[in-house]
């Protein structure tokens, strides 16, 4: 996948988030990743195991097919049920 394709997919995923709190959490997470990268001078990708890298690659490929995507509302409902356990 090219850098442009990755960025495009990130933009699509971000555009699908309607909850401001969730969007803010994601933003803070990426800021922390960026700061951690700048401090360490290493790429977090290099710290992942081969299995983790393969899982992320698979997830990115699967999200390119819109039939694999789950609506945000459905994910939130499932998360609420899971958090009540």
C-alpha positions as CSV (number, residue, x, y, z in Angstrom):
1,X,0.0,0.0,0.0
2,X,1.3,3.4,-0.9
3,X,1.7,6.3,1.5
4,X,-1.1,8.1,-0.3
5,X,-3.4,5.1,0.1
6,X,-2.7,4.8,3.8
7,X,-3.4,8.5,4.3
8,X,-6.6,8.3,2.3
9,X,-7.7,5.3,4.4
10,X,-6.9,7.1,7.6
11,X,-8.9,10.1,6.5
12,X,-11.9,7.9,5.6
13,X,-11.8,6.2,9.0
14,X,-11.5,9.5,10.8
15,X,-14.4,11.0,8.8
16,X,-16.6,8.1,9.9
17,X,-16.2,9.0,13.6
18,X,-19.1,11.0,14.7
19,X,-18.4,11.0,18.5
20,X,-16.3,14.1,19.4
21,X,-15.0,12.3,22.6
22,X,-13.8,9.3,20.6
23,X,-12.3,11.5,18.0
24,X,-10.4,13.5,20.7
25,X,-9.1,10.2,22.2
26,X,-7.8,9.1,18.8
27,X,-6.2,12.5,18.2
28,X,-4.5,12.4,21.6
29,X,-3.3,8.9,20.9
30,X,-1.7,9.9,17.6
31,X,-0.1,13.0,19.3
32,X,1.4,10.6,21.9
33,X,2.7,8.3,19.2
34,X,4.2,11.2,17.3
35,X,5.9,12.5,20.5
36,X,7.1,9.1,21.5
37,X,8.6,8.7,18.0
38,X,10.3,12.1,18.2
39,X,11.8,11.3,21.6
40,X,13.0,7.8,20.9
41,X,14.2,8.4,17.3
42,X,12.8,5.0,16.4
43,X,9.8,4.0,14.5
44,X,7.1,2.2,16.6
45,X,6.6,-0.1,13.7
46,X,10.1,-1.5,14.2
47,X,9.2,-2.4,17.8
48,X,6.3,-4.7,16.7
49,X,6.6,-8.4,16.3
50,X,6.2,-9.9,12.9
51,X,2.8,-11.3,14.0
52,X,1.7,-7.8,15.1
53,X,2.8,-6.3,11.8
54,X,0.9,-9.0,9.8
55,X,-2.2,-8.4,11.9
56,X,-2.0,-4.6,11.2
57,X,-1.4,-5.2,7.5
58,X,-4.4,-7.5,7.3
59,X,-6.6,-5.0,9.1
60,X,-5.6,-2.3,6.7
61,X,-6.4,-4.5,3.7
62,X,-9.7,-5.5,5.2
63,X,-10.8,-1.9,5.8
64,X,-10.3,-1.1,2.1
65,X,-13.4,-3.3,1.4
66,X,-16.4,-1.3,2.6
67,X,-18.4,-4.5,3.1
68,X,-16.0,-5.4,6.0
69,X,-16.7,-2.1,7.8
70,X,-19.0,-2.1,10.8
71,X,-21.2,1.0,11.3
72,X,-20.0,3.2,14.2
73,X,-23.3,2.9,16.0
74,X,-23.1,-0.9,16.0
75,X,-19.6,-0.9,17.4
76,X,-20.6,1.5,20.2
77,X,-23.6,-0.7,21.1
78,X,-21.4,-3.8,21.3
79,X,-18.8,-1.9,23.3
80,X,-21.5,-0.8,25.8
81,X,-22.6,-4.4,26.3
82,X,-19.0,-5.5,26.7
83,X,-18.2,-2.8,29.2
84,X,-21.2,-3.7,31.4
85,X,-19.8,-7.2,32.0
